[in-house]
Amino acid sequence: MGRICRQEFVDADKLPLTVVVDNVRSLHNVGSIFRTSDAFRVERIVLCGITATPPHAEIHKTALGAEDVVEWIYEKETMEAVEKLRSDGYKVYAIEQVEESIALQDFPVKEGEKYAVILGNEVKGVQQQVVDACDGSIEIPQFGTKHSLNVSVTAGMVIWEFACKMGWVKR
């Protein structure tokens, strides 16, 4: 199946994408984000606010060990994470439905850039002050009666799209 071992994962090139998790309540969603991040070798996850951190049995239930290989850090305040990422040269985007957001499929990924995406709380989304501090917002177009997706599903779609646009995956 082409799976790599833990040390090979640690040593491998990473997708130049950091996933910021802003006050996500569900430990299963957090675990799922870890698992998807492992699948695409995301460089790092930043867990913020009330978001739980490993080690935790409920995170492990869906992460299945990905929490042990994907690099992660915790920041008490999401704004601090955004400020640090921007000072480190990242382009930071909220995944949120707001005026002037860019549709995910239309988002232009530039070679050589480092990106961070912020995923928000299951009910409230990304905090407004965080959205305001970002370089922009990316939206997943939706055509049904609901106006949101589960945060772990959103993570999967966004990470996949970045992996494709960065040349890691061919469509």
DSSP file (Angstrom, degrees, kcal/mol; ACC not computed):
  #  RESIDUE AA STRUCTURE BP1 BP2  ACC     N-H-->O    O-->H-N    N-H-->O    O-->H-N    TCO  KAPPA ALPHA  PHI   PSI    X-CA   Y-CA   Z-CA
    1    1 A M              0   0    0      0, 0.0     0, 0.0     0, 0.0     0, 0.0   0.000 360.0 360.0 360.0  -5.9    0.0    0.0    0.0
    2    2 A G        +     0   0    0      1,-0.2     2,-0.1     0, 0.0     0, 0.0   0.708 360.0 161.0  77.1  18.7    3.0    2.3    0.1
    3    3 A R        -     0   0    0      1,-0.0     2,-0.3     0, 0.0    -1,-0.2  -0.438  28.6-141.2 -73.0 148.4    2.6    3.3    3.7
    4    4 A I        -     0   0    0     -2,-0.1     2,-0.1     1,-0.1    -1,-0.0  -0.756  14.9-113.2-108.0 158.1    5.6    4.7    5.5
    5    5 A C     >  -     0   0    0     -2,-0.3     4,-2.3     1,-0.1     5,-0.2  -0.295  38.3 -95.0 -82.0 172.6    6.8    4.1    9.0
    6    6 A R  H  > S+     0   0    0      1,-0.2     4,-2.4     2,-0.2     5,-0.2   0.910 124.4  47.3 -55.4 -48.5    6.8    6.7   11.8
    7    7 A Q  H  > S+     0   0    0      1,-0.2     4,-2.3     2,-0.2    -1,-0.2   0.881 110.5  52.4 -66.0 -37.2   10.4    7.7   11.3
    8    8 A E  H  > S+     0   0    0      2,-0.2     4,-1.4     1,-0.2    -1,-0.2   0.887 109.6  50.8 -63.4 -37.4   10.0    8.0    7.5
    9    9 A F  H  < S+     0   0    0     -4,-2.3     3,-0.4     2,-0.2    -2,-0.2   0.942 109.7  49.0 -63.1 -47.6    7.0   10.2    8.1
   10   10 A V  H  < S+     0   0    0     -4,-2.4    -2,-0.2     1,-0.2    -1,-0.2   0.897 117.3  41.8 -58.5 -41.3    9.0   12.5   10.4
   11   11 A D  H  < S+     0   0    0     -4,-2.3    -1,-0.2    -5,-0.2    -2,-0.2   0.659  96.4 101.5 -81.2 -17.2   11.8   12.7    7.8
   12   12 A A  S  < S-     0   0    0     -4,-1.4     2,-0.0    -3,-0.4    -3,-0.0  -0.238  83.8 -94.9 -72.0 154.8    9.6   13.1    4.8
   13   13 A D        -     0   0    0      1,-0.1     2,-0.3     3,-0.0    -1,-0.1  -0.378  45.4-140.4 -59.8 146.3    8.8   16.3    3.0
   14   14 A K        -     0   0    0     -3,-0.1    28,-0.2    -2,-0.0    27,-0.1  -0.845  19.1-102.2-114.4 150.5    5.6   17.9    4.2
   15   15 A L  E     -a   42   0A   0     26,-2.7     2,-3.3    25,-0.4    28,-1.5  -0.558  42.2-119.2 -62.6 125.2    2.9   19.7    2.4
   16   16 A P  E    S+     0   0A   0      0, 0.0    99,-1.8     0, 0.0     2,-0.4  -0.282  77.9 111.7 -74.0  65.0    3.6   23.4    3.2
   17   17 A L  E     - b   0 115A   0     -2,-3.3    27,-1.0    97,-0.2    26,-0.9  -0.996  50.6-159.9-140.3 129.2    0.3   23.8    4.9
   18   18 A T  E     -ab  44 116A   0     97,-2.2    99,-2.4    -2,-0.4     2,-0.6  -0.934  12.3-148.8-108.3 133.8   -0.5   24.5    8.6
   19   19 A V  E     -ab  45 117A   0     25,-2.4    27,-2.8    -2,-0.5     2,-0.5  -0.911   8.7-160.5-105.7 119.3   -4.0   23.7    9.8
   20   20 A V  E     -ab  46 118A   0     97,-3.3    99,-3.2    -2,-0.6     2,-0.7  -0.872   3.6-155.4-101.8 128.6   -5.2   25.9   12.7
   21   21 A V  E     -ab  47 119A   0     25,-3.3    27,-2.5    -2,-0.5     2,-0.9  -0.904   8.8-158.9-110.7 107.6   -8.1   24.5   14.7
   22   22 A D  E     -a   48   0A   0     97,-3.2    99,-0.4    -2,-0.7    27,-0.1  -0.754  64.2 -39.8 -97.3  98.1  -10.0   27.4   16.4
   23   23 A N  S    S+     0   0    0     25,-1.4     2,-0.5    -2,-0.9    99,-0.2   0.879  75.7 175.4  57.9  46.2  -12.1   26.3   19.4
   24   24 A V        -     0   0    0     24,-0.3    28,-0.5    -3,-0.2    -1,-0.2  -0.739  14.8-164.7 -85.2 126.9  -13.3   23.0   18.0
   25   25 A R        +     0   0    0     -2,-0.5     2,-0.4    26,-0.1    -1,-0.1   0.885  59.9  84.5 -80.5 -42.2  -15.3   21.1   20.7
   26   26 A S     >  -     0   0    0      1,-0.2     4,-2.0     2,-0.1     5,-0.1  -0.490  57.0-160.6 -76.5 121.1  -15.5   17.6   19.4
   27   27 A L  H  > S+     0   0    0     -2,-0.4     4,-2.5     1,-0.2    35,-0.2   0.809  94.7  58.4 -67.0 -29.0  -12.6   15.4   20.1
   28   28 A H  H  > S+     0   0    0      2,-0.2     4,-2.3     1,-0.2    -1,-0.2   0.894 105.2  49.5 -67.0 -38.9  -13.6   13.1   17.3
   29   29 A N  H  > S+     0   0    0      2,-0.2     4,-2.3     1,-0.2    -2,-0.2   0.916 110.4  50.5 -63.6 -42.1  -13.4   16.0   14.9
   30   30 A V  H  X S+     0   0    0     -4,-2.0     4,-2.1     1,-0.2    -2,-0.2   0.933 111.1  48.6 -60.8 -45.7   -9.9   16.9   16.2
   31   31 A G  H  X S+     0   0    0     -4,-2.5     4,-2.3     1,-0.2    -1,-0.2   0.894 110.2  51.4 -61.3 -40.3   -8.9   13.2   15.8
   32   32 A S  H  X S+     0   0    0     -4,-2.3     4,-2.5     2,-0.2     5,-0.2   0.885 107.2  52.8 -65.1 -39.1  -10.2   13.2   12.2
   33   33 A I  H  X S+     0   0    0     -4,-2.3     4,-2.3     1,-0.2    -1,-0.2   0.900 109.6  49.9 -63.5 -39.9   -8.3   16.4   11.4
   34   34 A F  H  X S+     0   0    0     -4,-2.1     4,-2.3     2,-0.2    -2,-0.2   0.930 110.6  49.8 -60.4 -45.4   -5.1   14.7   12.6
   35   35 A R  H  X S+     0   0    0     -4,-2.3     4,-2.1     1,-0.2    -2,-0.2   0.907 112.7  45.2 -64.4 -42.5   -5.8   11.6   10.5
   36   36 A T  H  X S+     0   0    0     -4,-2.5     4,-1.5     2,-0.2    -1,-0.2   0.891 111.4  53.9 -66.9 -38.8   -6.4   13.6    7.4
   37   37 A S  H  <>S+     0   0    0     -4,-2.3     5,-2.6    -5,-0.2     4,-0.3   0.867 108.7  49.7 -63.7 -35.9   -3.3   15.7    8.1
   38   38 A D  H ><5S+     0   0    0     -4,-2.3     3,-1.3     3,-0.2    -1,-0.2   0.925 105.8  56.7 -64.5 -45.1   -1.3   12.5    8.4
   39   39 A A  H 3<5S+     0   0    0     -4,-2.1    -2,-0.2     1,-0.3    -1,-0.2   0.833 118.4  31.9 -58.4 -34.1   -2.7   11.2    5.1
   40   40 A F  T 3<5S-     0   0    0     -4,-1.5   -25,-0.4    -5,-0.1    -1,-0.3   0.254 108.7-119.0-109.5  11.4   -1.5   14.3    3.2
   41   41 A R  T < 5 -     0   0    0     -3,-1.3   -26,-2.7    -4,-0.3    -3,-0.2   0.895  37.7-167.6  51.4  48.1    1.6   14.9    5.3
   42   42 A V  E   < -a   15   0A   0     -5,-2.6    29,-0.3   -28,-0.2    -1,-0.1  -0.401  23.3-127.5 -60.6 140.8    0.5   18.3    6.5
   43   43 A E  E    S-     0   0A   0    -28,-1.5    28,-0.3   -26,-0.9     2,-0.3   0.842  73.7 -16.5 -67.0 -33.0    3.4   20.1    8.1
   44   44 A R  E     -a   18   0A   0    -27,-1.0   -25,-2.4    26,-0.1     2,-0.4  -0.984  47.4-140.2-169.0 153.1    1.7   21.0   11.4
   45   45 A I  E     -ac  19  72A   0     26,-1.9    28,-1.9    -2,-0.3     2,-0.6  -0.974  14.1-156.4-117.7 137.3   -1.6   21.5   13.3
   46   46 A V  E     -ac  20  73A   0    -27,-2.8   -25,-3.3    -2,-0.4     2,-0.5  -0.965   9.1-158.1-114.0 115.5   -2.1   24.4   15.7
   47   47 A L  E     -ac  21  74A   0     26,-2.8    28,-2.5    -2,-0.6     2,-0.3  -0.812  17.6-170.6 -95.4 128.0   -4.7   23.6   18.3
   48   48 A C  E >   -ac  22  75A   0    -27,-2.5     3,-1.8    -2,-0.5   -25,-1.4  -0.886  36.9 -22.8-127.2 150.9   -6.3   26.7   19.9
   49   49 A G  T 3  S-     0   0    0     26,-1.4    28,-0.1    27,-0.3   -27,-0.1  -0.305 126.1  -1.5  64.5-127.4   -8.6   27.7   22.7
   50   50 A I  T 3  S+     0   0    0     -2,-0.1    -1,-0.3     2,-0.0     2,-0.1   0.501  97.6 123.5 -78.7  -3.0  -10.9   25.1   24.0
   51   51 A T    <   -     0   0    0     -3,-1.8   -26,-0.1   -30,-0.2   -28,-0.1  -0.399  65.0-122.9 -61.2 128.0   -9.7   22.6   21.4
   52   52 A A        -     0   0    0    -28,-0.5    -1,-0.1   -27,-0.1   -28,-0.1  -0.298  23.9-144.9 -70.7 157.5   -8.5   19.5   23.2
   53   53 A T        -     0   0    0      2,-0.1     6,-0.1    -6,-0.0    -1,-0.0  -0.882  27.8 -64.1-122.3 154.3   -4.9   18.2   22.8
   54   54 A P  S    S+     0   0    0      0, 0.0     2,-0.1     0, 0.0     3,-0.0  -0.344  96.6  63.5 -66.7 159.9   -3.3   14.8   22.7
   55   55 A P  S    S+     0   0    0      0, 0.0     2,-0.3     0, 0.0    -2,-0.1   0.518  75.2 127.7 -79.9 140.0   -2.9   12.5   24.4
   56   56 A H     >  -     0   0    0      1,-0.1     4,-2.6    -4,-0.1     3,-0.4  -0.928  56.9-135.8-158.0 132.0   -6.6   11.8   24.8
   57   57 A A  H  > S+     0   0    0     -2,-0.3     4,-1.6     1,-0.2    -1,-0.1   0.853 106.2  52.0 -59.2 -37.6   -8.5    8.6   24.2
   58   58 A E  H  > S+     0   0    0      2,-0.2     4,-0.6     1,-0.2    -1,-0.2   0.835 111.0  47.0 -73.2 -31.0  -11.4   10.3   22.3
   59   59 A I  H >> S+     0   0    0     -3,-0.4     4,-2.6     1,-0.2     3,-1.0   0.926 111.6  52.0 -68.8 -45.3   -8.9   12.0   19.9
   60   60 A H  H 3X S+     0   0    0     -4,-2.6     4,-2.5     1,-0.2    -2,-0.2   0.821  95.4  71.0 -60.3 -32.0   -7.1    8.7   19.4
   61   61 A K  H 3< S+     0   0    0     -4,-1.6    -1,-0.2     1,-0.2    -2,-0.2   0.855 116.8  20.2 -56.0 -37.5  -10.4    6.9   18.6
   62   62 A T  H << S+     0   0    0     -3,-1.0    -1,-0.2    -4,-0.6    -2,-0.2   0.702 123.2  56.0-104.2 -25.4  -10.5    8.7   15.2
   63   63 A A  H >< S-     0   0    0     -4,-2.6     3,-1.8    -5,-0.1    -3,-0.2   0.811  82.3-159.1 -75.9 -28.9   -6.9    9.8   14.8
   64   64 A L  T 3< S-     0   0    0     -4,-2.5    -3,-0.1     1,-0.3    -4,-0.1   0.835  75.2 -39.4  52.8  38.3   -5.7    6.1   15.1
   65   65 A G  T >  S+     0   0    0     -5,-0.1     3,-1.9     4,-0.0     4,-0.4   0.280 110.5 114.9  99.4 -10.8   -2.2    7.2   16.1
   66   66 A A  G X>  +     0   0    0     -3,-1.8     4,-2.6     1,-0.3     3,-1.4   0.813  70.0  66.9 -61.3 -28.3   -1.9   10.1   13.6
   67   67 A E  G 34 S+     0   0    0      1,-0.3    -1,-0.3     2,-0.2     5,-0.1   0.675  96.5  56.5 -65.9 -15.3   -1.7   12.4   16.7
   68   68 A D  G <4 S+     0   0    0     -3,-1.9    -1,-0.3    -5,-0.1    -2,-0.2   0.587 117.2  30.1 -90.7 -12.3    1.6   10.7   17.5
   69   69 A V  T <4 S+     0   0    0     -3,-1.4     2,-0.4    -4,-0.4    -2,-0.2   0.711  97.6  83.6-117.5 -32.3    3.3   11.6   14.1
   70   70 A V  S  < S-     0   0    0     -4,-2.6   -26,-0.1     1,-0.1   -27,-0.1  -0.625  84.6-118.1 -76.8 127.7    1.8   14.8   12.9
   71   71 A E        +     0   0    0     -2,-0.4   -26,-1.9   -28,-0.3     2,-0.3  -0.402  43.6 171.5 -63.6 138.6    3.5   17.8   14.5
   72   72 A W  E     -c   45   0A   0    -28,-0.2     2,-0.3    -2,-0.1   -26,-0.2  -0.992  17.9-171.8-148.0 154.1    1.2   19.9   16.6
   73   73 A I  E     -c   46   0A   0    -28,-1.9   -26,-2.8    -2,-0.3     2,-0.4  -0.923  20.1-127.9-137.0 164.6    1.4   22.8   19.0
   74   74 A Y  E     -c   47   0A   0     -2,-0.3     2,-0.4   -28,-0.2   -26,-0.2  -0.955  18.4-175.6-117.2 135.7   -1.2   24.4   21.3
   75   75 A E  E     -c   48   0A   0    -28,-2.5   -26,-1.4    -2,-0.4     6,-0.0  -1.000  20.4-148.3-125.8 129.0   -1.9   28.2   21.5
   76   76 A K  S    S+     0   0    0     -2,-0.4     2,-0.5   -28,-0.2   -27,-0.3   0.904  89.1  40.9 -61.2 -41.7   -4.3   29.5   24.1
   77   77 A E     >  -     0   0    0      1,-0.1     4,-1.4   -29,-0.1     3,-0.4  -0.929  69.4-149.8-114.0 129.0   -5.4   32.3   21.7
   78   78 A T  H  > S+     0   0    0     -2,-0.5     4,-2.4     1,-0.2     5,-0.2   0.857  99.3  61.2 -62.8 -35.1   -6.0   31.8   18.0
   79   79 A M  H  > S+     0   0    0      1,-0.2     4,-2.6     2,-0.2    -1,-0.2   0.882 101.6  52.5 -60.1 -38.2   -5.0   35.4   17.4
   80   80 A E  H  > S+     0   0    0     -3,-0.4     4,-2.4     2,-0.2    -1,-0.2   0.902 108.5  50.8 -63.6 -40.6   -1.6   34.7   18.8
   81   81 A A  H  X S+     0   0    0     -4,-1.4     4,-2.6     2,-0.2    -2,-0.2   0.923 110.7  48.8 -62.3 -44.1   -1.3   31.7   16.4
   82   82 A V  H  X S+     0   0    0     -4,-2.4     4,-2.7     1,-0.2     5,-0.2   0.932 111.3  49.5 -61.6 -46.5   -2.3   34.0   13.5
   83   83 A E  H  X S+     0   0    0     -4,-2.6     4,-2.2     1,-0.2    -1,-0.2   0.909 112.7  47.2 -60.3 -43.3    0.2   36.7   14.4
   84   84 A K  H  X S+     0   0    0     -4,-2.4     4,-1.3     2,-0.2    -1,-0.2   0.919 112.7  48.9 -65.0 -43.9    3.1   34.1   14.8
   85   85 A L  H  <>S+     0   0    0     -4,-2.6     5,-2.5     1,-0.2     3,-0.3   0.929 112.0  48.1 -62.4 -45.0    2.2   32.5   11.5
   86   86 A R  H ><5S+     0   0    0     -4,-2.7     3,-1.5     1,-0.2    -1,-0.2   0.892 110.1  51.8 -63.8 -39.0    2.1   35.8    9.6
   87   87 A S  H 3<5S+     0   0    0     -4,-2.2    -1,-0.2     1,-0.3    -2,-0.2   0.757 106.4  56.0 -69.6 -21.9    5.4   36.8   11.2
   88   88 A D  T 3<5S-     0   0    0     -4,-1.3    -1,-0.3    -3,-0.3    -2,-0.2   0.308 127.6 -99.7 -89.9   8.0    6.9   33.5    9.9
   89   89 A G  T < 5S+     0   0    0     -3,-1.5    25,-0.6     1,-0.3     2,-0.2   0.613  73.0 145.4  89.7  13.3    5.8   34.4    6.4
   90   90 A Y  E   < -d  114   0A   0     -5,-2.5     2,-0.6    -6,-0.2    -1,-0.3  -0.577  48.8-133.3 -83.0 146.0    2.6   32.4    6.1
   91   91 A K  E     -d  115   0A   0     23,-2.9    25,-2.5    -2,-0.2     2,-0.5  -0.898  30.5-153.0 -90.6 125.0   -0.4   33.5    4.2
   92   92 A V  E     -d  116   0A   0     -2,-0.6    43,-2.9    23,-0.2    44,-0.8  -0.894  16.1-178.9-113.6 127.2   -3.3   32.9    6.6
   93   93 A Y  E     -de 117 136A   0     23,-2.7    25,-2.3    -2,-0.5     2,-0.3  -0.983  20.7-138.8-128.6 132.1   -6.8   32.2    5.4
   94   94 A A  E     -de 118 137A   0     42,-2.0    44,-3.0    -2,-0.4     2,-1.1  -0.668  17.3-134.7 -80.6 140.4  -10.0   31.5    7.4
   95   95 A I  E     + e   0 138A   0     23,-2.5    25,-0.4    -2,-0.3     2,-0.3  -0.825  62.0 123.7 -94.3  96.5  -12.2   28.8    6.0
   96   96 A E        -     0   0    0     42,-1.4     2,-1.0    -2,-1.1    -2,-0.1  -0.997  69.0-112.5-158.9 149.2  -15.4   30.8    6.4
   97   97 A Q        +     0   0    0     -2,-0.3     2,-0.3    50,-0.1    42,-0.1  -0.790  61.2 135.1 -89.8 102.3  -18.4   32.1    4.5
   98   98 A V    >   -     0   0    0     -2,-1.0     3,-1.9    33,-0.0    -2,-0.1  -0.908  63.0 -69.3-140.8 167.2  -18.0   35.8    4.5
   99   99 A E  T 3  S+     0   0    0     -2,-0.3    38,-0.1     1,-0.3    -1,-0.0  -0.351 119.9  13.3 -58.3 138.8  -18.3   38.7    2.0
  100  100 A E  T 3  S+     0   0    0      1,-0.2    37,-0.3    36,-0.1    -1,-0.3   0.614  88.2 153.6  68.2  15.7  -15.5   38.5   -0.6
  101  101 A S    <   -     0   0    0     -3,-1.9     2,-0.5    35,-0.1    37,-0.2  -0.396  44.1-121.4 -68.3 155.7  -14.5   35.0    0.3
  102  102 A I  E     -f  138   0A   0     35,-2.8    37,-2.8    -2,-0.1     5,-0.1  -0.845  24.1-112.9-100.5 132.5  -12.8   33.1   -2.5
  103  103 A A  E >>  -f  139   0A   0     -2,-0.5     3,-1.7    35,-0.2     4,-0.9  -0.422  27.0-122.4 -62.4 137.2  -14.4   29.8   -3.6
  104  104 A L  G >4 S+     0   0    0     35,-2.8     3,-1.0     1,-0.3    -1,-0.1   0.871 111.7  52.5 -50.5 -44.6  -12.1   26.9   -2.7
  105  105 A Q  G 34 S+     0   0    0      1,-0.2    -1,-0.3    34,-0.2    -2,-0.1   0.725 112.6  46.3 -68.4 -19.3  -11.8   25.7   -6.3
  106  106 A D  G <4 S+     0   0    0     -3,-1.7    -1,-0.2     2,-0.1    -2,-0.2   0.475  80.7 120.7 -98.8  -4.6  -10.8   29.3   -7.4
  107  107 A F    <<  -     0   0    0     -3,-1.0     2,-0.8    -4,-0.9    31,-0.0  -0.443  61.4-135.0 -67.0 124.4   -8.2   29.9   -4.7
  108  108 A P        -     0   0    0      0, 0.0     2,-0.5     0, 0.0    -1,-0.1  -0.711  15.8-160.9 -87.0 112.5   -4.9   30.6   -6.4
  109  109 A V        -     0   0    0     -2,-0.8     2,-0.4    56,-0.1     6,-0.0  -0.802  10.5-149.8 -90.4 127.8   -2.0   28.7   -4.7
  110  110 A K    >   -     0   0    0     -2,-0.5     3,-1.8     1,-0.0    56,-0.0  -0.838  19.3-111.8-103.3 133.3    1.4   30.2   -5.5
  111  111 A E  T 3  S+     0   0    0     -2,-0.4     3,-0.1     1,-0.2    55,-0.0  -0.330 101.9  22.7 -60.0 137.9    4.5   28.1   -5.7
  112  112 A G  T 3  S+     0   0    0      1,-0.3    -1,-0.2    -2,-0.0     2,-0.2   0.280  95.1 119.9  88.6 -10.7    6.9   28.8   -2.9
  113  113 A E    <   -     0   0    0     -3,-1.8     2,-0.4   -23,-0.0    -1,-0.3  -0.569  57.0-138.1 -84.9 151.0    4.3   30.3   -0.5
  114  114 A K  E     - d   0  90A   0    -25,-0.6   -23,-2.9    -2,-0.2     2,-0.3  -0.922  24.6-162.2-106.0 135.5    3.5   28.9    2.9
  115  115 A Y  E     -bd  17  91A   0    -99,-1.8   -97,-2.2    -2,-0.4     2,-0.4  -0.878  15.9-169.7-122.3 149.6   -0.1   28.7    3.8
  116  116 A A  E     -bd  18  92A   0    -25,-2.5   -23,-2.7    -2,-0.3     2,-0.4  -0.998   8.9-161.9-132.2 138.2   -2.2   28.3    7.0
  117  117 A V  E     -bd  19  93A   0    -99,-2.4   -97,-3.3    -2,-0.4     2,-0.6  -0.948   9.7-143.8-119.6 141.8   -5.9   27.6    7.0
  118  118 A I  E     -bd  20  94A   0    -25,-2.3   -23,-2.5    -2,-0.4     2,-0.4  -0.918   9.1-163.5-111.5 122.8   -8.1   28.2   10.0
  119  119 A L  E     -b   21   0A   0    -99,-3.2   -97,-3.2    -2,-0.6     2,-0.1  -0.882  19.4-145.0-103.6 133.3  -11.0   25.9   10.8
  120  120 A G        -     0   0    0     -2,-0.4     6,-0.3   -25,-0.4   -97,-0.1  -0.353  26.1 -65.2-102.0 175.9  -13.6   27.1   13.2
  121  121 A N  B  >  -G  125   0B   0      4,-1.7     4,-1.8   -99,-0.4    -1,-0.2  -0.148  48.9-114.2 -53.0 145.7  -15.9   26.0   15.9
  122  122 A E  T  4 S+     0   0    0    -99,-0.2    -1,-0.1     1,-0.2   -98,-0.1   0.749 110.7  21.6 -59.2 -27.7  -18.7   23.6   14.9
  123  123 A V  T  4 S+     0   0    0      2,-0.1    -1,-0.2     0, 0.0    -3,-0.0   0.803 133.3  33.0-107.2 -45.8  -21.4   26.2   15.7
  124  124 A K  T  4 S-     0   0    0      1,-0.2    -2,-0.2     3,-0.0     2,-0.1   0.609  90.1-150.6 -93.8 -13.7  -19.9   29.6   15.6
  125  125 A G  B  <  -G  121   0B   0     -4,-1.8    -4,-1.7  -102,-0.1     2,-0.3  -0.379  54.7 -11.8  76.5-159.0  -17.2   29.1   13.0
  126  126 A V  S    S-     0   0    0     -6,-0.3    -6,-0.1   -31,-0.2     5,-0.1  -0.601  86.0 -99.3 -77.1 134.9  -14.0   31.1   13.0
  127  127 A Q    >>  -     0   0    0     -2,-0.3     4,-2.4     1,-0.1     3,-0.6  -0.243  28.7-125.1 -54.3 138.9  -14.0   34.0   15.4
  128  128 A Q  H 3> S+     0   0    0      1,-0.3     4,-2.6     2,-0.2     5,-0.2   0.879 110.0  53.5 -58.7 -41.0  -14.7   37.3   13.7
  129  129 A Q  H 3> S+     0   0    0      1,-0.2     4,-1.1     2,-0.2    -1,-0.3   0.844 110.0  49.3 -63.9 -30.8  -11.5   39.0   15.0
  130  130 A V  H <> S+     0   0    0     -3,-0.6     4,-0.8     2,-0.2     3,-0.3   0.918 109.4  50.6 -71.6 -44.7   -9.5   36.1   13.6
  131  131 A V  H >< S+     0   0    0     -4,-2.4     3,-1.1     1,-0.2    -2,-0.2   0.929 110.0  51.6 -55.7 -45.6  -11.3   36.3   10.2
  132  132 A D  H 3< S+     0   0    0     -4,-2.6    -1,-0.2     1,-0.3    -2,-0.2   0.798 107.9  52.1 -63.5 -29.8  -10.5   40.1   10.2
  133  133 A A  H 3< S+     0   0    0     -4,-1.1    -1,-0.3    -3,-0.3    -2,-0.2   0.575  93.9  95.4 -83.6 -10.1   -6.8   39.4   10.9
  134  134 A C  S << S-     0   0    0     -3,-1.1   -41,-0.2    -4,-0.8     3,-0.1  -0.285  84.3-118.6 -80.4 165.3   -6.4   36.9    8.0
  135  135 A D  S    S-     0   0    0    -43,-2.9     2,-0.3     1,-0.2   -42,-0.2   0.650  86.3 -49.1 -72.7 -16.8   -5.1   37.5    4.5
  136  136 A G  E     -e   93   0A   0    -44,-0.8   -42,-2.0    -5,-0.1     2,-0.4  -0.967  60.3 -91.8 168.1-174.9   -8.5   36.5    3.3
  137  137 A S  E     -e   94   0A   0    -37,-0.3   -35,-2.8    -2,-0.3     2,-0.4  -0.966  20.3-151.8-130.6 146.7  -11.2   33.8    3.5
  138  138 A I  E     -ef  95 102A   0    -44,-3.0   -42,-1.4    -2,-0.4     2,-0.4  -0.946  13.9-163.0-117.5 137.0  -11.9   30.7    1.5
  139  139 A E  E     - f   0 103A   0    -37,-2.8   -35,-2.8    -2,-0.4   -34,-0.2  -0.950  17.1-137.9-124.0 139.8  -15.4   29.2    1.1
  140  140 A I        -     0   0    0     -2,-0.4   -37,-0.1   -37,-0.2    18,-0.0  -0.870  33.6-123.2 -92.3 115.3  -16.6   25.8    0.1
  141  141 A P        -     0   0    0      0, 0.0     2,-0.3     0, 0.0   -44,-0.0  -0.311  32.4-170.1 -59.2 139.7  -19.5   26.3   -2.3
  142  142 A Q        -     0   0    0      2,-0.1     7,-0.0     1,-0.1     5,-0.0  -0.980  20.3-173.7-136.5 147.0  -22.6   24.5   -1.1
  143  143 A F        +     0   0    0     -2,-0.3     4,-0.1     0, 0.0    -1,-0.1   0.313  56.6  81.2-126.4   6.2  -25.9   24.0   -2.8
  144  144 A G  S    S-     0   0    0      2,-0.3    -2,-0.1     1,-0.0     0, 0.0  -0.058  94.4 -82.9 -99.8-157.6  -28.2   22.4   -0.3
  145  145 A T  S    S+     0   0    0     -2,-0.0     2,-0.2     2,-0.0    -3,-0.0   0.665 104.3  75.7 -85.4 -17.6  -30.4   23.6    2.6
  146  146 A K        -     0   0    0      1,-0.1    -2,-0.3     2,-0.1     3,-0.0  -0.615  64.9-152.9 -94.3 155.4  -27.5   23.8    5.1
  147  147 A H  S    S+     0   0    0     -2,-0.2     2,-0.3    -4,-0.1   -50,-0.1   0.123  71.8  45.3-115.2  19.2  -24.9   26.5    5.1
  148  148 A S        -     0   0    0      6,-0.0     2,-0.3     0, 0.0    -2,-0.1  -0.988  62.3-141.5-155.2 162.3  -22.1   24.6    6.7
  149  149 A L        -     0   0    0     -2,-0.3    -9,-0.0     1,-0.0    -2,-0.0  -0.846  44.6 -83.0-118.7 158.7  -20.2   21.3    6.7
  150  150 A N     >  -     0   0    0     -2,-0.3     4,-2.7     1,-0.1     3,-0.3  -0.382  43.6-121.6 -56.8 140.3  -18.8   19.3    9.6
  151  151 A V  H  > S+     0   0    0      1,-0.2     4,-2.3     2,-0.2    -1,-0.1   0.824 111.6  50.8 -60.8 -33.7  -15.4   20.8   10.4
  152  152 A S  H  > S+     0   0    0      2,-0.2     4,-1.9     1,-0.2    -1,-0.2   0.857 110.5  49.1 -74.4 -32.1  -13.6   17.5    9.8
  153  153 A V  H  > S+     0   0    0     -3,-0.3     4,-2.3     2,-0.2    -2,-0.2   0.923 111.0  50.9 -66.7 -44.6  -15.2   17.1    6.4
  154  154 A T  H  X S+     0   0    0     -4,-2.7     4,-2.7     1,-0.2     5,-0.3   0.925 108.0  52.8 -57.0 -46.2  -14.2   20.7    5.7
  155  155 A A  H  X S+     0   0    0     -4,-2.3     4,-2.9     1,-0.2     5,-0.3   0.925 108.9  50.0 -56.4 -46.1  -10.6   19.9    6.7
  156  156 A G  H  X S+     0   0    0     -4,-1.9     4,-2.2     1,-0.2    -1,-0.2   0.912 112.5  46.0 -60.9 -43.6  -10.5   17.0    4.3
  157  157 A M  H  X S+     0   0    0     -4,-2.3     4,-2.2     2,-0.2    -1,-0.2   0.915 115.7  45.3 -66.7 -42.8  -11.8   19.0    1.4
  158  158 A V  H  X S+     0   0    0     -4,-2.7     4,-2.5     2,-0.2     5,-0.2   0.932 114.0  47.7 -68.4 -46.3   -9.5   21.9    2.0
  159  159 A I  H  X S+     0   0    0     -4,-2.9     4,-2.7    -5,-0.3    -2,-0.2   0.920 112.3  50.9 -61.9 -43.1   -6.4   19.8    2.6
  160  160 A W  H  X S+     0   0    0     -4,-2.2     4,-2.4    -5,-0.3    -1,-0.2   0.934 110.3  49.1 -57.6 -47.8   -7.2   17.8   -0.6
  161  161 A E  H  X S+     0   0    0     -4,-2.2     4,-2.7     1,-0.2    -2,-0.2   0.906 112.4  47.2 -63.0 -42.3   -7.6   20.9   -2.6
  162  162 A F  H  X S+     0   0    0     -4,-2.5     4,-2.0     2,-0.2     6,-0.2   0.914 110.7  52.7 -64.7 -41.5   -4.3   22.4   -1.4
  163  163 A A  H  <>S+     0   0    0     -4,-2.7     5,-2.5    -5,-0.2     6,-1.2   0.900 112.7  45.4 -61.2 -40.2   -2.5   19.0   -2.0
  164  164 A C  H ><5S+     0   0    0     -4,-2.4     3,-1.5     4,-0.2    -2,-0.2   0.946 114.4  46.6 -66.5 -48.6   -3.8   19.0   -5.6
  165  165 A K  H 3<5S+     0   0    0     -4,-2.7    -2,-0.2     1,-0.3    -1,-0.2   0.743 110.2  53.9 -69.7 -22.8   -2.9   22.7   -6.3
  166  166 A M  T 3<5S-     0   0    0     -4,-2.0    -1,-0.3    -5,-0.2    -2,-0.2   0.362 119.2-110.0 -91.9   5.1    0.5   22.2   -4.8
  167  167 A G  T < 5S+     0   0    0     -3,-1.5    -3,-0.2     2,-0.3    -2,-0.1   0.614  87.5 117.1  81.7  12.7    1.2   19.3   -7.1
  168  168 A W  S   <S+     0   0    0     -5,-2.5     2,-0.4    -6,-0.2    -4,-0.2   0.765  79.6  33.7 -80.8 -26.2    1.1   16.5   -4.5
  169  169 A V  S    S-     0   0    0     -6,-1.2     2,-0.5    -9,-0.1    -2,-0.3  -0.987  73.1-143.8-131.8 137.8   -1.9   14.9   -6.1
  170  170 A K              0   0    0     -2,-0.4    -6,-0.1     1,-0.1    -5,-0.1  -0.877 360.0 360.0-100.5 134.6   -2.9   14.6   -9.7
  171  171 A R              0   0    0     -2,-0.5    -1,-0.1    -7,-0.1    -7,-0.0   0.454 360.0 360.0 -85.4 360.0   -6.6   14.8  -10.4
